[in-house]
Amino acid sequence: MCLDWIAAAIALLGVYIIGTKNKYGFLICIISGVIWCIVASLTRVHGLFLEVVPMFVLNIWNFNKWRREEINKQEVDQSGI
């Protein structure tokens, strides 16, 4: 099964994109998390969920945080403060 290799490659790509200061890297990491959940289920390595699920939640949290900060910055820029 090569899903684990695909999930790892996508995760690394996501982290690289986050490093370039692009919020969409979090979405790529979320896709990787979904694939890792599939891998964990198919291989019955349920301990993997202990890493994947919190990372999934953190990626959603950080994407939303980044988006909110961008919205707040745009509002400040538009108000001229």
N, C-alpha and C positions, 0 to 999 in steps of 0.2 A: 504494500500500500504506500502510495507516495503522497497522501494527503498531509502527513506530518511535515514533509519537506516543503510542500506548497504553503502550509500555514506558517512555517518558520520564515520562508522567504518573504511572505506578505507582511509578517510582523516586523522584520528588519527594514523593509521598504517603508512601512508606516513610521517607525522610529526615525529613520533617516529624514523623511519628509517633515516630521515634527521639528527635527533639528534645523531645518531650513526656515523655520518660523512660519509654517503653513498649518493651519488648524485642521486641514483635511487629512493629515496624517493620523489623527485620532480615529477618523472614520475607517481608514485602512486597517488600523489596529483592531477595530471592532469586527471587521470582516474576518480578520485572522482569528479572533477569539471565537467566532461562530464555528470556523473550521476546526479549531482546537477542541471545541466541545464535541463535534462530530467524531474526531479522532479518539477522544477519551471514551466516548460511548461505544464505538466500534471495537476498540481494543480492550475495553473493560478496565481501563486504568483510571478508576474513579478519583484517585488522589489528585489527578491533573486538574480536576474541577476546582480544587482549593487555590490554585494559582490563576486559572483562566477566568473564573467568575468575578473575583475582585478586580482583576485587570480590566475586564469588560466594563464593569461599573465605573471604574476610575476613568477609562477612556471616554465614556459618555459624559461623566461629570466634567472632565477637563475640556471637552469639546464645547459643552454648553457654557462653561465659565469663560472660555476664550471668546465665544460668540457674544456673550453679555458684555464683556469688556470692550469689544469692538463697537457695539451699539452705544454704550455709554460714551465712548470717545467721540463717536460721530455726533451725538447729541451735544456734547460740550463744544466741539468744533463749530457746529451750526449756531449755537447760542452766542458764540463770540466771547466766551468767558476765558 
